[in-house]
Amino acid sequence: MTAAGDDSVAPERDPERNETRTERLDRNWASLLQELRVVQTGGQILTGLMLTIPFQEGFEELTVRQQRIFVLSLVFAVLSTITLISPVALHRLLFRRHAVDRLVDRAHTLTLIGITFLGLALTGIVAVIFDIVFGGWAAIAAAVVAVLVFVGMWVVLPFNERRRLGDD
């Protein structure tokens, strides 16, 4: 008999953290929310600022290429904002449905997609700024460097750490 006085089986506990599967999912959800708070804030500020740029004096002075790159970057920024806020909507719709495992899994995927969109938006903005200030080749070089830094910091470094920890 359990401490509660019934014959139900006690939940299996993870020996490393001494937590049940549900406790682990709750911890993972809380951790993911903390990460989302950081990335959402930056993404939303970027998106908000970008939404005002076309209405500023001088925007029409950008070349057609610069305007197209800017608008594409804006699309990526908006997609990033939408994707990074989606876990909250998902949580609301799955609330009290005992679906924390699905919620954590889907929110994890949405966060990775949102971060990818954010990286693409930032790369485009860097390209536009470098194109305005230094010209075409500098814009290409800056965009390539930005992509390499994003991939290095947001993909290669985390995967190397996972590999070192022996995680698949």
N, C-alpha and C positions, 0 to 999 in steps of 0.2 A: 504494500500500500504506500502511496505517496504521502507527502506531508499534508496535502489537501484532504486526505482521508478517503480518496476514491481509488479505484483500481486502474486508472488510466496510466499509460506508460509515460515516464518522464521524457522530455525532449532530449534528443541526443545533443551533447555539448561538444564544441570544438575544443580539443585539449590545449591547443596553443593559446587561445584567448579566453577559454572558459565561457563561451557564449553559445547560445542556441543558433540555429539557422535563422530564425526570425530576428533575433538580436543582431546577428551579423548583417542581415538585409537592412535593418533600421540604421545601423552604423554606416553602412555603405551609402544609404540614401542621404543621411546627414552630411557625410563627407562630400558627396556629389553636390549637394546644395551649397556648401561652402565654396567649392570650386566655381560653381555657376555664378555666385555673387561677385566673384572677382572678374571673371571674363565677361559677364553680362554688362557690368558697369562700363568697362572700357569700350565694349562694342556699341553700347547704346549712346555713349558720348560721341564716338566716332560717327555713327549713323546720324545723330542729331545735327552735328556740325556739317556733315556732308549734305544734308537736306537743305541747308541754307545757302550753300555756295553758289548754285546756279542763279540765285536772286541777288547776288552781290555785283557791284560795279566791276567791270573788267572780265567777267566770266565769258562774255561774247568775244573777248580778245584771244581766248585760247584757240588753238588750231582745231580743226575738225577731229584729228587724231587724238589730241589731248582731251577734248570733250567726250569722245567715245570711250576712251580709257576711264575717264572720270565716271561716266554714267555706268559703265560695266562694274567699276569698283563700288559704286553706290548700290547697285543691284546685289553684289556680294555682301555688302554691309547689312542691307535690309534682310537678306536671306539668313545671315548670321544671327541677327537680332531675333528673327522669327524662330529659328531653330533652337537658339539658346533659351528662349522663353517657353518653348514647347513642353519641356518636362513639367512645368508648373501646371499648364492646362491638362496634361496627361494625369498628373496627380489628382487634380480636381475631379476628373471624370472617372478615375479608378478608385477614388476615396471610398473606404469601407467595403471594398469588394475583395479584400484579402488577396490582392495582386501585387504585393510589394516586390516580389521577384521579377515580374514583368516590368513593373515601373522602373526598377533599378536598371534592368537590362536595356530597355528602350531609351531611358534618359541618358545612359552611358553612350549609346550609339548617337543620339541626337547631339550630345555635347561634342563628340568627336567631329561630327559633320559641321556643327556651328563653328568650331575652332578652325576647321579647314576653310570655311567661307570667310572668316575673319582674316586669316592669313592672306587669302586671295585679295580681299579688299585693301588691306594694308600694302600689299605688293603693288597694286594698281595706283594707289595714292602716291607711293614713293616714286613710281615711274612718272606720273604726271608732274610732280614737283621737280624732279631732276630734269625732265624734258623742258620745263619752263625756264629753269635756271641755267642749265648747261647744254641742253640740246639732246638730240636723238640717241647718240651712242652712250652718253652718260645715263640716260633713262633706261636703256636696255641693260647696261652694266649694273645699275642700282637695283633693278627688278630681279636680275639673276642673283645678286648678292642677297637680297631680301628673301627670296625663295630658299636659297641655300641655308641661310640662318634659321628661317622658320622650320625647314625640314630637319636641320641639325638639332635645334633645341626642342622641337615639339614631337619629333618622330625618332630620330636616331638615338639621341640621349636617353629617352625613356625606354626604348627597346633594348639598348645596351644594358641599362640597369636591370630590366626584367631578366635578360639573359644571365647576368651575373648572379641574380638571385635564384636562378634555376627554374624560373617560371616559363611556361610555354606561351 
